[in-house]
């Protein structure tokens, strides 16, 4: 609330009258102040000082202490990595000699006069690595150490409202804290410098709720923990649930807030809501108001989902269903900009993960951008959110601060189902309990490549190692069982995809074994993309630091690879299998909680091009069918329409579509007459006779019943299949199935050299098996004929 000073002059003869006038004016002034306060915005207002990300930046004044362009006073886009704009030096984390340049930023900005009387924070979303800020020449607060975390300073007393202000920021690429360097700068990835995520001012009412943490379960129960800020008198906290469009559910709860309370808790139960999961990502908003009487002091909205995560001895459970995490490890990275991304890139990455039929991602080896977690919330992707620390950990003092910053930023994302304390030895055991101090949900804390939080997460297990962990009868598992329930098996790095050499090739074998075990909880491939940086000191050449970083399922610009399609097929939640009944197709449900009755199956009848014709596929007919009622883990039968048996098509393409309208997989199968009566009718046809018959018999499946030589052609027939060879050239003229020609014909074709002069074709049928032997005679060259002459 603004304070009003009233100045007046009083004459000695009129002291009493002036005192009375002062009291009246004070009363009127108080009424005006109250009205003005109610007219002020009661929500947080944000003013970007930088751009929002890649493609949307603002130029700040800049200079750097060492490396390229050292000492030059110029400008740089913010946010960005300074190496990508020609400053400083490049380092991969394994480099023993690290560059230690400092960047000096200056930026002038205006603060709205309407913010006078409000509390204003200076907020950094991420800066590498040590960051010191000054506003109008005054230090905003202590130096922040740690790259990947949101941090803030209350700069209210330093600002000039309605006027120009100066922000000066010093960023040191190398931290003064050795543990920060060991945890972040020595990691197995590219290390950069600079303010790489947005910078903003946040303005809020002087009395407000500083932070809200939500624990919402799939049964509709909800608990929240809120932290008051600047409270001058007791107040009330009101909370209710809304849909994302603002429609309010019935019912709200109220809790009393005392002046000196460090936090306030509130519990409620909301009817009529749907739970959030990767298969059905239902989102809501929690509206929170701080009130004093009828006056609203502060209002905020928080997006969340109702979901319950449980780590049980028999698996990982979400909303009462056992789930298998089909995941990948992802770094926040783009070749042109390093770790500076934007909302579109984050969304695109999440969509690609979902397109591979994955339902999980590990945010290795640091917390991702906020917009990536928002995309995971919306699309339905389970997230392991990770504190940085590759093979070394943060010290306890700085680590506690960074755990708090990470958890408070990400606590309300329903996609975040597990925390990770570092990686491969990069965990500080004293920090494990810190996560729970800020997380009312009590999510488990992992140690990737070790046992923690109820999981064993060994990296890159061999087949024998995986078997030994899944088998409860092994010596180590019997020993572990003496200490309690055996940990769930979930490799958080699997099948290292170096040069695309393993992630897809061995996945089906490993995944089938994990799916068969009641103690498996999933696996995470290494990794999402090749991490190749565009080197601005090498004319934009892509650099993966040798074989350290070309290990993605996708290329650096998200180019699709063969592994992409292999992963998509192996992880498909719907599988078509062979069926003995020709009028149906058997489908297997590999969803965690979705019945196939909620899915749709689209079909297309295709006409394939003949050999030598343009590769254009024609669509003769199409339609869609509802999925058969089939519970997860079960198999059902999809009854096929008669149109599939009536049309003279070459193939039929099937596409399974999940309840969100996303295509999860497609299969293209040879067309066959799918009506049982037609099949039976064809099987009763007598064998065709012709001049030159070598063998004859009744039509049967899979054996040769005819071999006919006529007009320099050899015709073979085996059940519904037929083949015709040219006896002069040895060429396979036609290949057919039930009278329809297939595209595999008119060959073999010469790849190089001269055309053969001719061919000798021999064939025989022994025990209903045909052998066709073709020998080609090379064509004599003109020079060879002259030599012989």
N, C-alpha and C positions, 0 to 999 in steps of 0.2 A: 504494500500500500504506500502511496506517495505521502510525504509529509509536507504540510503547508505552513509556511511562516507568515504570521500576520504582524505587520509593522504599523504602528500608529503613534501619533503625537498626543500628548495629554497636557493640557494646561492645568496649573495648580487649582484654578477655580472650578474646573469641571472634572475632577478626578473620579468622582463617583459615577458620573454619566459615562465616562470613557470606559471604566471597568465593566459597566453593564453592557456597553456596545461590544467590547472585546469578547465577553461571554457569548453574546448573540452571534457574532461573526465566527467564533470558534465552533459553535454548534452547527451553523450553516456550512462551514468548511468541512466539518466531519461528515455531514450528509453528502456533500459533493464527492468527498474521497471515497466513501462507500460505493456510491453509484459508479464512479470511474473504475473502481476495482472490479465491479461486476461486469463492466463493459469490456474490460481487458480480456484477451484470449486466455482460456483456462487450460489450454493444451500446450505441449511443447512445440515451439517453432524452430525451424532449422534453416540456417543460412550457410550454403556451401561457399567455402573460401577457395577451394580447388575445383577441378572438374569432378565428375562422378566416376571416371574410369577411362579405359582405353577408348579413344575416339571422342572423348568429351573432357578436355583439360583446360587449365588456365596457366598462362605464363607468369612465373614468378622470377624475380631477380635471383641470380645464382652465380656462385663461383666455387671452385674446388681446389683443394690444397695440393694435390699430387696427381700424377698420371697424365693422361691426355687432357689438354686444354687447361692445365694447372695455372692458376693466377688470373685467368681471363674472367672479366666481369661481363656477364651476358644474361640470358634468360633460359629457363628450362620449363617444359610442360609439367604440371603437377595435377594428378599423380603420375609418376613414371619411375623407371629404374635409370639412374644417370648413365650407366654404361651404354644404354640403347640410344643415347643422344650425344655420344662421342666424348663422354667424360670418364676420367679414371681408368681403371684397369679391370680386366676380366679375371675371375677366379672360379675354378671348380673346387668343391669342398675338400678334395683330396690334396690340393696344392699345399706344399709345406710352406712356401713363401706367400703370405697373404698381403694384398694391398691394404693400406690403412688410411686411405684418404678421408678427408672431412668435407662435407658440403655445407655451404652457407646460403640459406634462403632468406629472401626479404619479400614481403608482400604487404601492400597498403589496401585497406578495406574500410568501408563505412558500416557503422552499427546503427540500426534504426533508432530514432529518438523515442519511438513508442516502447522500446525495451527498457527504458529508464524505470528503475524500481523492480525489475525482474532479476532472476539469477541467470547468469550466462556462463556456460562451460565451453572451453576450447577442446574439441574432440579430434583425436587422430585415430583412424581405423587401422593403420599399420605403417611402420617406418623402420628402415634398416640402418643401424641397429640401435645405437644410443642416440636419444633425441632430447635436446634441451631447447625450450621455447621461451621467448621474451616478448612481452606485449608492451608497446610504448616504452621500451628500454628497461622494463622491470621483469625479472625472472618470474615465469608463471608457476613454477614449482620444481620439485627435484627432477633430475635427469631420469628419463624412462629408459630401461634396458630390456631388450627383447623385441623381436621384429614383427611378430604375426598377431598382435593383440591390440584390442581397442583400449585406449587410455585417454584420460581427460583431466583438465585443470579448471578450477573455478577462477575465472578471470574477471569477475564482475567489478571489483574495485580498481582494475587496471584500465578499463575501457573509457573512452570518451563518446558518450551517446550522442547520436546525431552529427558526429564529426568523423574525420578521417583518423584511422588508427594504423599502427605499424606492427606487423608480426615478423619476428626474426627467429629463425630456426637453425640450429646447428645439428647436423646429423653425422655421426661417426660410424663408418662402415664396420670398424673393429671395435668391439665393446671393451670398456674398462673392467668389466667383470669376466674373469677367466672362464667361469662355468658357462656363461652365455655363449662365448666363442666356441667352447667345446661342444655345447648342445646344438648350436645353429651353424656356425661358420665352418666346422670341420665335417659337415654331413656329406652324404653321397648324393649331392645335387649342386646345381649352379648356385653360387652365392653372389648377391648383388648389393647395391647401395641405393639409398634414396627414400623419399616419401612416396611409397608405391601404392598406397590406398588413400581414399579421400580424406580431406580435412574440412571441418565445419565448426560453426558456432551453434550451440543449442540454448535456447532461451526458455525458461520455465517460470511459473509463478513463484514468489518467494516461499510460500508454504506449499509443499508438493509431496508426491510419492516418488522417491528417487529410483526405486527398483521393485519389480514384481516378479516372483518366481512361482510357477504353477505346477501342481501335481494333479493331473486329471486322468482318471481311470476309465476303462471301457464300460464300466457299469453306470457311468454318469456322475460318480462322486468326484468332487473337486476340492482341493485345498490350495490356498495361496498364502504366500508369505511376502509382505510388503515392507519397505523401509521408508519411513517418513523423513522429510528433510525440511529444516527451518520452521518447525511447528512452534507457534507462539502461544497457543492455548489448546485445550483438548478439542478434538474433532471426531468425526465419524468417517469410517471407510465403507462405501457402498460398492457392491459388485454384482454383476449380472452377465448372462451369456447371450451373445447375439450370433446370428448368421453373418456371413461375410458381406451380405448386402445391407446390413444394419438392422434387419428384422429382429426384434427382441423377443426372447423366450420369456414365458411367465416365470415370476419368482426372482427374488434378489435377496442378498444377505447384507447385514450391517454389523460392523465391529467397531468398538470404541478405540480411539487412538489417544494415548496420553502424550503429554509434551515431550518427555524425556525417553519415550519408548524407543529402543533400537530397532524394533520391528513389530509388526502386527500380523496376526494370523487369522484366517477366516476359512470356514468349511461350509460346503453346500452340496446338494445333489440335484442334478439337472435331468429332468425326464425328456424323452423325445429326441435325444441326440444319437448319432451313429458313431461308432468307433473309427479311429484312424488306423490304417495299416498300409503296407506297400501295395496291397491288392485293391484297397478301397480308401484312398487318402482323403477322408472327410475332415474339413477344417472349420473352425469357429473363431469368434473373437470374444475375449473377456473384456468387458468395460469396467473400469475402476474409477470411482470418484471420491475425492476427499472433500467433505462438506463440514460446514459449521452452521448448524441450523438450516435455513433455506438457501444459504449461500454456497455455491460450488467454488472451492478453492483451486482444484486441479482435476483434470480428467485425462485418462489415457486408455488406449486400446491395445490389446496384446493378442496376436494370433496364436492359436494352439490347436491341439487335437486330443480327443479322449482316447487313450490307449494304455494298456498295461503290459509291461515287460517283466518276465520272470525267468530266472536262471534256475532250472530244475535239474536233478540228477539225470532225468531222461530227455533233456534237450533244452533249447531256447524256445520260450513260448511268448507269443504276442496275442493278447486278447483271448486267451484260452486255447490257442491253436499252436501246435509245434511248427516252427519255421526253420527253414534251411537258408542261410545267407549265401546267396550266389553273388559274389562281390569282386571288386577290382580295387587296386590302390591307385589313387589319383593325386598328383601334384597340381597346384594352381600354377599354370604355365602357358605361355603363348610365345612362339619363336620371335616375333617382332618386338615384344614388350616385356619379356621376362615374366614376373609374377604380378604385373599390373593387368588386370582383366576388366571386364564389364559385365553387366547383367545379361547381355545377349550371349556372350561366350559361356558364362556359367550355366545358363539355361540350355544351351546347345550341348554342353558336355553331359548334363543330367539326362537329356533326351537320348543321347547316344548310349549311355549306360543302360537306360530303360529299353532301348531298341535291341540291345544284345540279350534281352530277357534276364538281365541281372536285376536283383532287388536290393543290392547293398553296395556301399562304397566305404573304403577306409580313407579318411582325410590325412593321408601320409604326407609329410611327417610334421605337420603343423596345422593349426585351425585354418579352414578355407575362408573365402570371402562370405560375407553374410548373404549375398544374393545366391550363392550356390546352395546354401542350406535352405533358403526359401524355395528354390526350384525343387529340391528333394522333398520338402514338405508337400508341395503341390502335385508332383508326379508320383510320389510314393516310392521312396528309396530309403532304406535303413542306413544310418551313418554311424561309423565309429569316429568320434571326434578326438583328435590326438594333440596332446601337449608336445611341443618340439623337444627333441633330444634323440639324436641318431644313435651313436654308440656311447655317448656321455650325457650326463644329466645336468640340469640346472642345480645350482646351490639352493639350500633350503630357503634362505631369505628372499632371493629374487624369485624362486620357484613358487612360493606361496602367493606372491602378488600376481604372477602370470596365471596360475590356476584360477584364482578368483576372477581375473579379467576374462578368461576364456569361458568359464562356466556361467558367469553372470550374463555374458553376451548371448550364449547359445542355449541356455537352460530351457527355454520354452519351445524350442523346435521339436515337434513330435518325431521328426526323422532321426534325431540323435537318440540312439537307444543304448549306447555304450560309450564310456570314456576310455582313453588310452593314455597311460603315463609314460611317454617316451617310446623308444624303440630299440630292440636288440641290445639291451644293457644300458640304454640311455634313460633309466628311470631312477628317481630318488625315492626310496621307500618311505621316507618321512612325509612325502607329499600325497600318498595314497588317501589318507583320511581327509585331506584338504578339500577334495572334490565334494564329499558329502556335506561339508559345512555350508556350501552354497547351492546344493542340489536337493530340494525336498523329495525328489523322486527316488533318490538313493540308487542311481544307476551303477552297475558294476564297473570296476576300473581294471583294465587289462594291462599286462606287460607283454607286448608282442615278442614272440619267440621264447616265451617262458610260461610258467603256471601262475595265474593270478585271476582273481575275480570269478573263480569257478570254471575257467577255460585253460586249456593247454593250446598254445598258438604257435607251435614249432614252425619255423620257416624252412621252405624247400625240403620237406621230408621226402626221402626215397620211398619206394613202394614198401620195402621191408620195415622202414621206420613207421610209416603210417599204419601198417598192419599191427605192429607191436603196441601202438598206442590205442588202437581200436579194440584189441583183444583183451578182455578183462582178466584172462588167465595168465598173462605174462608176469614175470617176477616183479617188475617195477610197478605194474598196476595192482598186484596183490599187496605190495608194500604200501602204495598210496591209499588203498582201500582201508588199511588199518587206521589211517588218520581221518577218515570220513569218506564222503561220496567222491567217486572218481571225477576228475575234471572233464568237461566237454572238450571234444577235439575239434579245433577250428584253426587251421593254418592261416595266419594273417598275411603270409606271402607264399605263393605257390606257383610252380612251373614258370620260372624266370623266362620271360619272352625275348631274350637277347636276339636281335636280328630276326624277330618273328620266328624263333626256332623252337618253341616249346609250348606256349600257352594253349594253342588249339590242338596241337598234335597229341598230347597226352591227357587232355582234359577229361574225355569221356571215361577212360579207365579209372582215373582217380575219383571222378565225381560219382560214378556208379558205386564204388566202394564206400564212399562217404554216405550216400543216400541209403545204403543198406544197413548202416549202423545206427542203433538207437542212441548212441552217445555222440554222434557227430552233429555239429551246429552249422557247418558250412565251410567256405574257403574263399580267399581273396587272391586273385591273380596279380602277378607283378608284370607289367603295370599298365595304366590306361593309355598313355601316349609315349612316343619317343620324345625325349627332352632335348631337342636340338635348338640352340639359340642362333639367331641371325647376328653374326659378329660385325659390328659396325667398324671394327678396325681391319676387316678383311672383305670389304665391299659386299657385306651381307651374306657371306658364305655360312652355311649351316654347320654347327659344331656340336657334336655329342660328347666331346672329351674322350675320344677313342671309343672303347666299348663300354664306357660307364653308363651311358644314357640311352642307347638305341634299343630299348627293351619294351616298347609299348605294343599293345594290341592294335592301336591305331598309329598312323604316322604323326609327325609333329603338327601338321595342319589338320589333323583328324581325318587323314586319308584312310579309307576302308581297306582292309587286308583280308587275305583268306582266313586268318585267325578270327576276324570279326564274325564271319559267317559260321565258322565252326563253333564258336562260343554261343552264338545265337541259337544254333540247332541243339547243342548239348543242354543248354539251360532252358529250352522251351518248356513252358508249363503245360503244353498240350502236345501229345505224340500220337501220330497215326500209325497203327500197326496192321499187319495182314489179318484178313478175315476169311474163314472158310466159307462163310455165307456170302455169295456174290451180290446179294441185294443189300448188304450193309458194309460199313467200314468200322473197324474197332478203334476207339480212341481211349487214350490213357490220360487221366487227370493228375498232373504233377503240381497243381496249385497247392498253397498251404491251407487256404480256407475257402476258396471259391468253388462252387458247384458249376459243372459245365453247362447246366441249364441256363446260366446267366451269360453264356458265351454265344457267339454266332459263327457259323461255318459258311463261308462263301465258296461257290464253285464256278468254274469257267471251263467251257469246252473249247479246246484249242485246235487249230489247224496249223500244222508245222510245215515249213517250206520244204520243197523237194531239193535234193542235192544239186548244188550249182545255182540255185535261185537266191535272190536277195533274202537275208535273214529276217523276214517279217513274219510275225506270228499272228494269225487271224483268230478272232474270238467269235465262235459260232453261236454260243448261247451262254447265259449266266444266270445265277440266282443265289439264294442263301437259305440256310436251314437253321432252326434253333438247335442249340446243343442238347444232347440227351441228358436227363438228370443223372449225374455221376458225381459222387462225393470225392474229395481229394484222396489220392492213393488208390482209387478204384478205376475199373475199365467199363466203358459203356459202348453201345452200338449206335451208329448214326445211320438211320434209314435213308436210303438214297432215292431221289426222284427218278421216275421212268425216263425223263429226258436224257439222262446220262447213258441209257442203253439204246436210245432210239437214234441218236445223231451219229453220223459217220465222221467222228472226230479222231484226231491222232492221240490226244492226251487230254487229261483233265487236271486243272490246277485247283488245289484246295487251300484255303486260307482261314486260319483260326483267328478270331477277333475277340479280345477280352471285354469285360463289361464297360471299360472306359473307352471303347472304340479303337483300341490300339491293336494292330496286326502283330500277333506274337510269333507266327511261323507260317510258312507256305510249303506245300509239297506238290510237285508235278509228276503225275503217274501216267503210264500208258493207258489209253482208253480200252475198256473191255465191255462186252455186253453184260450189264449188271442184273439182268432179269434171269432168275433161275430157270424159267421155262425155256428161254432162248438158248441158254448154255446146254441144258439137257437135250434140246432139239439138235444142236450142232454136234454134240457128242454121238448122236445116233446115226450120223451120215455115213454111208459106205465109202470105202477107199476109192478114189478115182483111178481108172485104168487108162492106159495109153500105150501106143506102140513103143517098144523098146524098154518095157518095164523090167528092172533088175530085181526089185523086191517089192512085195505087196503085203498088205495086211489090213487089219481093222484100225480105225482112228483111235489112237491112245495118246495120252499126254507124255511128252518128254522123250519119246523114242522115235527112231527113223522108221517110217512105214512105207515110203516110196522113194525111189531114185530113178528118174526118167532121163534118157538121153535122146534128144531130138533136135534136128536143125542146129547142130553145133552148140547145143545148150544142155547143161546138166541141171535138172530140177530136183531138189530134195524137199521132202515133206516130213515133218515130225509133229504129229498132233495138229495143233492150231498154227504151227509155224511153217514158213516156207522160205526157200532160198533158191536163186537161179544164178548159175555161173556161165560165163562165156568160155567155151572150150578153146577158142583161139587165143584170146588175150588174157585169160585167167581172171577177168574182172568179175566181181560180185555185182550182178546187174540189179537184183531186187532182193529185199528182205521184207517179209510180210508176216502179219499176224491176223488170222481169221479173215483173210482176203483183203486186208488193208495194208498198203505198202508203208513201210517205215523209212525214216530218213537215212538210216545207216546203210548206204549202198553206193554204187558207182565208184568202187575202189578195188584195190589200193591205188593211190595216186602218186605219181612220181614227184619227189621233192626236189631232186637235182640230177644233173647229168642228161644223157641222151635217152630217148624213149627206147624200150626194149624191142628187139626185132620180132619177138613172138614168145609164146608160152606153151609149156607142155603140162596138161592137166590130167592127173590120175585120181581115181576115186575108188573106194570100196566100201561095202557095208558088211560089217561083221557083228553078229549078236546085236542087231538093231542099232549099231553105232556107226555113223558115217565119217569117213576121213577123206578130205579133199586136199591133194598135194599139188601145188602149182610151182613149176620151175620156170624162171624167165631166162631168155637168151639175150645176151647183150648185143647191141647193134654195132656192126663193124664201122669204124671211122674210115674216111676216104684215104687217109695216110696209111692205115693198116692194109687196105686193099692194094694200094700201090706197092707196098713192100712185098706182098705175096706175089704180085705179078712179076 
